[in-house]
Amino acid sequence: MPRIKILPHAQICPEGAEFEVEQNANLCESMLKNGIKIEHACDMSCACTTCHVIVRKGFDNLEEMNDVEADLLDRAWGLEPDSRLSCQVKIVDTDLEVEIPKYTINHASENH
């Protein structure tokens, strides 16, 4: 089973975390099931950037992103070449190391 390592994040996961997931699991859902309260304002429908993550290890083994995800990521805070929307990542058979960016763009939580 693939292992997911979440790097420490000051608010969401201060100690970091590691857990195993079934093959073909969704990254965002897996994080939520394991107590990582990542934002997902659009309920994982690929309509926002609040679940943006940076895949530090294992990125090259992920399926390619579609055009909708790529367009949305252009608006994400802290975009990097290995950025993905966690709601769109299917974990196949490779361990991943994931960083949650320091900030997210979520107008609902920012009282806009």
N, C-alpha and C positions, 0 to 999 in steps of 0.2 A: 504494500500500500504506500502511496506517495506521502511524504512528510512535508508539512508546511511550517516554515519558520517565519514568525512575524517579528520584525525588529522593534525595539522599544519606541513608543510614542508617548509623549508627556501626558496627554489626557486620555487617550483611548486604551493604551496598553503599556503602562509605565515599565513593566518588567519584561516586556516581550512575551512571546508564547511559541509553543511548538505543539503540533498535533498531527495525527494521521487522518487521511480522508480516503474514501472509496474512489476508485477510478471513475472518471467522467463526472465527478462532483463539481458544482459551481463554487468558485472561490469566495464570492461574497456570502453566499448561504453558509458555506463551511466556516467562515470567520464568525458569523453571527451565532451559529450553533455551538461554537467553542468559546463564547463569551467575549468576543472582540466586537464591540459595538460601533462598527464602521457605519457612517452615514450612508443612506440609500434612499434619497428623497423621492425618487420616481418609482419606488418599489421594484427596482431591478428590471425596468423596462427599456433601458438604454436611451433615456431621455434627459439625463443630466450628467454632471461630473462628480457628484458627491462621494462616489465609491472609488474614486481614482486611487490607484496604487502604483508603486514603482517595483517592478519585478527585478530584484538585484541578482538572483541566480535562477536559472531555468527558463528565462525569457525565450531563448531560441527554440525551445521545444514546445511552445504553445502554438495553437492554431493561429493563423493570420487573422487580424482584426478586419471587420467589414468597414465599408465606407462611412456608415453612420457613426460607429464608434470613433473612427479616425477624425471625423469632423467635430464631434463633441470634445474629444481630447484637446483639440486646438484651443479650447476655452478653459481648460483646467489650470488651476494654480500649480506652479512648480513642475510643469511638463518636462519630461526627460525622454530620451530615445527609447527607454524601456518602460514607459508608462502604459498602463492599461486601465480599463474600467473593470473592476473586480466582478461586476455582475455579468460580464461577457466572457470571463475566463473559465474554460472547462479544463479541469486538471486531469490529464490523461495518465501518464505513468512516471512523471518526473518530479522529484522534490523541488520545491520552490522556496526562495527566500524573498520576503515581501516587506517593503517599507511603505507605511502610510504617511503621505505628505503632512507637513506641519499644519497647513491650512486647507480649507475647502471652500468652494463657492456655493453657499446655500442661502439664498435670499430668505427662505422661510425661517431659518434659525437665526438669521441676522436682523430680524424685525424690519425687513424692507417692505 
